[in-house]
Amino acid sequence: MRRLPEKRYTRLEKFLTLFNQAWCTEEGYIIDLVETPEEFSDIAKYLQGPVMDKEFRRNLEVEEEIDFIFEEQESKFLRKIAEAENREEEERKQKEEEQRLKEALAVKLARQLRKSGLDIDEIARETGLNPETINNL
């Protein structure tokens, strides 16, 4: 509704001014109908009826408060999910790094054991490396 032109030429454009969000009051959910086209004044009066009712206004304020609380809780929940995912990712990376270090140490050990003349099958049992990998060292 904010894209309505300043000058309204068609009957539809004039009717849509009744719903122009640019005219919201400080409450944010009530439209102040300042430029009501004469031909739609009866509709404007009907639309403003509930706004005059204090109970209706109170309900709108309560709904707005509930929406705010839900949005706040949802953002907290989404933050916690993101934090948990980040922790899991960090743990996964740490485990991968530890695994790489273990493999590098196993390769170093296998080289040393190979140089000392130990049997390939025994080196494989001690280091957990594949015999083919040990052969290629």
PyMOL commands that set and color helices and strands:
alter all, ss='L'
color gray80, all
select helices_A, chain A and resi 11-19+21-23+38-52+54-115+120-127+131-135
alter helices_A, ss='H'
color red, helices_A
deselect
rebuild
show_as cartoon
